[in-house]
Amino acid sequence: MPGKSVEVLTADPAGIPTRQDGQDARPATGTEGLLAEVLAGVVRVEQVPADSHFFHDLGADSLVMAQFCARVRKRADLPTVSMKDIYRHPTLRSLATALADADADADAVPAPSPALGTDPAPARVPATAAAPAPAGTPRYVLCAALQLLIFLGYSCLTALVAVEGYEWISAGSGLPDSYLRSVLFAGAGFLGLCTLPVLAKWTLIGRWKAGEFPLWGMAYLRFWVVKTLIRTSPLRLFAGSPLYVLYLRALGARIGKGVTILTRTIPVCTDLLTIKEGTVIRKDVRISCYRAHAGLIQTGPVTLGSHVLVSEHTVLDIGTAMGDGAQLGHASCLHTGQRVPDGERRHGSPAQPAEVDYRTVAPADCSTVKRTLYGAWQLLNILAVYLPLAIGGVSALLAGIPQLKALLRPEPVAFTSAAFYLDALTVSVVLFFGAALAGLLVVGTVPRVLNRLIKPGKVYPLYGFHYGIQRAIALMTNRRFFTTLFGDSSGIVHYLRYLGYDLSGVEQTGSNFGTQVRHESPYLSAVGTGTMVADGLSLMNADFSSTSFRVSRTSIGPRNFLGNNIAYPAQGKTGDNCLLATKVMVPIDGPVREGTGLLGSPSFEIPRTVMRDNQFNHLQTGDELRRRLAAKNKHNAATAGLYLLARWIHFFVITLITMGAADLYPSIGASAFAPAGVLTLAFTVVHFALFERAVTGFKAHRPLYCSIYEPSFWRHERFWKMASTGYIQVFNGTPFKSMIWRLLGARIGKRVFDDGCSFPERTLVTVGDDSTLNAGTVIQCHSQEDGAFKSGHSTIGAGCTLGVGAFVHYGVTIGDGALLAPDSFLMKGEEIPSHARWGGNPAREMRDDTTRLEARREQTATHATWAPGN
């Protein structure tokens, strides 16, 4: 059991080591003996019993065992060992036996024969050409300059159009005329923003083809322009709507009838996307038809047959396919070359055969006419209601507030007077805090009323009244501002209860939930007593088919701990006292797991806790807990105040910029607003960087190992809350992203390509020259397990590639030129050698041949590679 002391060895009169029960504890010779020698050096003992449990008896943890694996990999006389091997075979004797059996299997298993339509081995990595020479600094700088000019031109154009539109609407005579003008301007503006990406794509690119081109060149610049316009289009807000499908078709995607796409990550290379009728793609799916790899942008096809199901938190890499009726489970990934045959099911990262049926909703009547009417109704509401009201609201605001109205008159330069700043102060306070209070009132009342119209367990057709109600509930109750404000504090429990969560009998820890908690219905979300959630939890309350949906209660048991980025389904088979590790696939079949830990995708059992983390248990009970929790609450309350202060100051300065442009407008016209957007973005970068560095005293983070009830952890929570990330993603795919990371304290090399990576602890990250960081990648230099917090440095070498959706933990070292495959989870303490290829969840070495032994034992089908053109 966890917490058991290290086993003591004695010696018989002949000097032979024995256990307390008298049995011979000497490691055998050969592999077992060599493994024992390495492990003894890691845990710093003279000898390790051959049948002692790594975690229960020796007191090791995943960080220690990762160091053991790294040392084993450096020994030419030992086979490669992964963390998955360690957890499945947690003694030296069982590990050595498993490795010997694997060698025997390798000799006995013949190489598979290639055949189109077969399922490739999950650890297979197709051969790629040698990496190109890194782009030179002149080309890198030129690309940055052109991107900046394009941004400035686009900002000026949109400002000019917006101002002219406002003037035209304001010139209307009476309310009916102003409303009609608002509708016309809103319609024209909406149509223009939706049409521009389509025109740019067909003009600059034409049809996408499978291939590759280097970063930072002219081909990449055209790619970046098209990608940016596509992903900033207002139609991305219509994910789950028939209008979204029409948008993708206009961009060149081949999509059949009755397809439902819920993800907001819009595919970029749309000509390479084929989706047949009746397919469902859930939210949080990454399917872009391109990837960045070793200084290149590579494009390739993704083909989905009819009636396919792609579940949540999945990644489809280029060169993948799913046959008719195929399924891919949640928290899974198809690597390049993988194909799911017709009617078969896969899950895991990389995907492997599964017996689980992920289709849980019966079909309903949802005709083409119904889809068309729903899309038309959405469009009508946008053009005739929401946008005119928004535009009219701005007009009413400017006309109704005397301070703003005075600025529209041609007067001397008002922003030189004290009254100007007092007016801006008043306006910003009223709007910012008024909107926050109004928003808090709305999220706790309106969705609660709407929820009465949805019955749990009942199957409703898509694109009807109830579908619209459900989407409205999810939209209103998932407000990032409030979860960030209350998260990582005692306030998050009260906020989630206010939304509708069932948190009966909750034990307050001050860190019950992080700042990123999402759901599809808060009224069907329940979390048990004593459970803690790190961050990135997504409660899957809704299930979908191509014609229907159903909401169900999603319950997480008591005394659990959930790591980062977990999608928890309504059918989850976990109960009391479970550890769900980062990016774990929550099982939905088999017995209910209790009193254990789960790691990986597909998941397997690991120890619930380790001895090292038990040293803080005395801080989590009795008077000591009450005293420390009270101090933590005071610290967190001050942190929430700083968070509001930072956001309000940001809003106040933006108000100043806007009012200053309005003050200059009578004298210089619409050009007064042209630089306002650029100035706002520049100020945003400097403002949040200043606040973020200030809360750390302008010092770099130091590695920590402490309780969540120690002030050093509270200061780290304050940093998380102040470390805004939304504005940074605006610079994805540009050299300016690296500049901002450096401003925030990260050590970033030259010509690093960042297509959407995030660093929660910037000053603990080092990235080498010419590395490639894909969209959705996370380099997280911390870990929390129950009441223990740990952090450390992570180093990414030069020329490395981190795949789409990959997750890198703390204490990691990745050698130069190494590759981490998409959707991989690289555990803490791992060391990837230079030019190695790793992947999977948890990540391990991937080979170009078919000798990945464990994969063979798990597979029941014939394996082969598949690539475009076969």
Secondary structure by P-SEA (a helix, b strand, c coil): ccccccbbbbbcccccccccccccccccccaaaaaaaaaaaaaccccccccccccccccccaaaaaaaaaaaaaccccccccaaaaaacccaaaaaaaaaaaaaaaaaccbbbbbcccccccccccccccccccccaaaaaaaaaaaaaaaaaaaaaaaaaaaaaaaaaaacccaaaaaaaaaaaaaaaaaaaaaaaaaaaaaacccccccccccccaaaaaaaaaaaaaaacccccccccaaaaaaaaaacccccccccccccccccccccbbbccbbbbbccccccccccccccbbbbbbbbccbbbbbcbbbbccccccccbbbbbccbbbcccccccccbbbbccccccccccccccccccccaaaaaaaaaaaaaaaaccaaaaaaaaaaaaaaacaaaaaaacccccccccaaaaaaaaaaaaaaaaaaaaaaaaaaacaaaaaacccccccccccccaaaaaaaaaaaaaccaaaaaacccccaaaaaaaaacccccccccccccccccccccccccbbbcccbbbcccccccccccccccbbbbbbbbbcbbbbccccccccccccccbbbbccccccccccccccccccccccccccccccccccccccccccaaaaaaaaaaaaaaaaaaaaaaaaaaaaaaaaaaaaaaaaaaccccccccccaaaaaaaaaaaaaaaaaaaaaaccccccccccccccaaaaaaaaaaaaccccccccccccaaaaaaaaaacccccccccccbbbbccccccccccbbbbccccccccccccccbbbbbbbbbccbbbbccbbbbbccbbbccbbbbcccccccccccccccbbbbccccccccccccaaaaaaacccbbbbbcccc
